[in-house]
Amino acid sequence: MSVRKTSFPSCEVVGFSFVFIVGTLLHMAYDWSGDDAIVGIFAPVNESIRELLKMVFTPGLILLFLELLFCSEIPTASFLSGKAVGIYVMCVTILGGLYSYSLVIHYGLILDVLLMVIAIALGQLVSFKISPRIAADSTAGIISLVMLVLLGASFVVFTFLPPHWEFFRDSITGAFGI
């Protein structure tokens, strides 16, 4: 049985909704799981800025694998490079946005949701624009994969062993990690 391939632009458009919906659900998944440590590897365990990045990283990574299965047109190495840059853009956009607006406003749910929408849209747009333009070089694909693995590993390590820096502090309880 062969897998039906979908066009890359269609995958990226559907991917926006996928990352937003799964990311939103992930925000509550740790609590819903009864504070299960395994769930905490993939979902935010508190309201620290670093933990909130899991809301785009985890679904972005799942989307990457789904698109590898179901999307066509882009060589794998180019695709990996574009998606890796897109996922990093999502994370950096959220970091920049949270730090920028928190200088003026302490907290705003509407701003948080809007920031997530903007971050996902930018990440998907960057992925869409650069994936077809990156040379299908296996080295670039490997470097991109390593960069994603390193970011993912940092989420795992710092969930259980976070440094006591503001970036890792739960903005509600003041706690760190699990």
Buried (B, 14 or more C-beta within 10 A) or exposed (E): EEEEEBEBEEBBEBBBEBBBEBBEEBBEBBEEEEEBEEBBBBBBBBBBBBBBBBBBBBBBBBBBEBBBEBBEBBBEBBBBBBBBBBBBBBBBBBBEBBEEBBEEEEEEEEBBEEBBEBBBBBBBBBBBEBBBEBEEEEEBBEBBBEBBEEBBEEBEEBBEEBEEEEEBBBBEEEBBBB
